[in-house]
Amino acid sequence: MQEAISRSEIEQLVRSIVQQSLQIAVEEFVRRNDQRAKELSLIERVIRVEEELKALREVETARFEAMEKRFEALQREMNARFEAMEKRFEALQREMNARFEAMEKRFEALQREMNARFEAVDKRFESLEKRLSFTQWLIGIGFTAIMAMIGILRYLK
């Protein structure tokens, strides 16, 4: 009768086997799901990091584009200012050229006036020289005449 196992014992035996199998299966299921949960958590974290990087790239791209636009605007403004400065320098150069030309004309006029005055002074010196030459000859002739008269008077005496 040992072989004859009662129905309650079989049920208990089946229960214990099922319970052990079920416990092993549940533990295996939980372990796999734990591993999958960890993998899913890692995947989710990677996705979050990638999305965050993508957002940062977009922000940096937007910043770069804004900076590029500001740089282009500054460059246009600087070019406009340089062109304005160049126009002012050209205007100043034209004005200076006009002033130099006016000064040159005044110097030429002064030169002509000075030349005319020097010519007038030269003419006056020439006329004075002629008068002095005449006076010198007159004095020489006068002394000669006086000496000749003195000589004749001494000789006649």
Secondary structure, 3 states (H helix, E strand, C coil): CCCCCCHHHHHHHHHHHHHHHHHHHHHHHHHHHHHHHHHHHHHHHHHHHHHHHHHHHHHHHHHHHHHHHHHHHHHHHHHHHHHHHHHHHHHHHHHHHHHHHHHHHHHHHHHHHHHHHHHHHHHHHHHHHHHHHHHHHHHHHHHHHHHHHHHHHHHHC
